[in-house]
Amino acid sequence: MTTSVNPFDVARIREDFPILKKLIHGKPLVYLDNAATTQKPQAVIDALVNYYVTENSNVHRGVHTLSQLATDAYEGAREKVRQFINAEHDKEIIFVRGTTEGINLVAQTYGRANIGPGDEIIITAMEHHSNIVPWQILCEEKGARLKVIPINDDGELLLDEYESLLSPRTRFVSVVHQSNALGTINPVERIIELAHARDIPVLLDGAQAVAHVPIDVQKLGCDFYAFSGHKLYGPTGVGVLYGRADLLDAMPPYQGGGEMIRSVTFEKTLYNVIPNKFEAGTQNIAGSVGLGAAIDYVNSVGMDNIASWEKELLAYGTERLSEIELVQLIGTARHKGSILSFVMENAHPHDVGTILDAEGIAVRTGHHCAQPLMDRYGVPATVRASLAFYNTKEEIDTLVRGIDRVIEVFSR
Amino acid sequence: MSNLHELYQEILLEHNNKPRNFRKLEDANRKADGYNPLCGDQITLYLKVEDDVIADVAFQGHGCAISRASASMLTQSVKGETLAKAEEIFDGFHALITDPDADVDYDLLGDLEMLSGVSAFPTRIKCAVLAWHTLNAAIEGKEDSVTTE
């Protein structure tokens, strides 16, 4: 094992995450399931507690002091998100429950208004079910068709095939930025460029990418960007849909209720302006404040530092796992994030997961909500170790020892 | 670690490596599909029932060691038994893997006792019972795929 200079002090970073001190079956937790959800730093936990202890109230329209404090905290979180992804306007940031709701919102509003019979929507072969099913529902309703960009064996999109899928009937492109099952980081700039040349809007599913890649929606030029707070070290139940203001303005509302209206009579309702038009009902205020705190925390560490440490961990993990003869990595794109998805000869992923758990190692096993992708590789499931910036090379060594243990059990 | 050894006993691994009655039963008169959507385990169970007796039984599919070994052992334990006895064995097996304190008739279960280690792994119980639920569906002549969810 080679050692190199850390871009930051991982041991100190780990102190910020209380759960990392936990023992599992008497062994130190080795948390390698970050693509499913990330752990929360004390700063986020404190922000949630502080909100409920000192600021809790309902936002907007209140004239009392607490309501103003809660509104400031909520809208402050929106501004933090705007800066984090470099959106042009605050009003382009819509708080939703997560990536899934963000994509459904676009499919059910923009999609229903603009996509009709015979129209085509393009996705990729590596989508999470959350970027497949909302479009299938829309296609079913409208008589539209779903087109899928194929991938090569390394898990890279075939851009030539994408170009030939773009047709006069293409109305929307919805693509994952970083694959949850393979780690592939897609060439989204090129995908957007080709779509925009034909005036086709593009949504990026940023559920994975947002925690690992610095995001600049203006530079990317995407029309929509969706992500979840809980994969960005924030609380569960809150996420963000970024949308270009002109598109959001023209879109019909998603859900009806309070907050999304300007005036209501039994004859006619006038809708509120964005973002409120898309935030019906009381939102996850505390969650949004917690997400703001997560962004502050991530900024204090630095997205570039995070990306470079994860890159080093990925290289080390790839090297160590490649040395094991019975392990086959699934997803070997040249440009990928810190995800190590693999299958083992003789041992089913589910059994691998159980044996690793006995060693205190948390990995995800299964189809990762990407069944069409599993079919593409001809495997029912994989074992997925997904790394975050609080992981260490020693933890990867522990994973390798765990895999040795699997081999030992299954070679009896 | 002893729990792991209890779970992955040699006989279980042996059934996983060389599952018994792992084939399509050409003259089956009952058949059912089972599926565990959480892990993707899939099984097709074939039965040849004559006068309420399971004259022959076989399975195909893919899954983890526990689901495969459980299916393999199932075929051995219910072959030649009446449908009523097969149900009795399932009940006994279910108690064995879900309740460590259950009063289990080990004579009835035979080799199936080797799967008792599953009871220490609640997340894996579904793997062990998939084949059995599928057996029930085949006996009852259900057409729809059985799922563990």
Interface residues (C-beta under 8 A of the other chain):
Chain A: A347 H348 P349 H350 D351 T354 I355 A358 T365 G366 H367 Q371 M374 P380 A381 V409 F410 R412
Chain B: M1 N3 L4 L7 Y8 E10 L13 L38 C39 G40 D41 Q42 H62 G63 C64 A65 I66 F121 T123 R124 C127
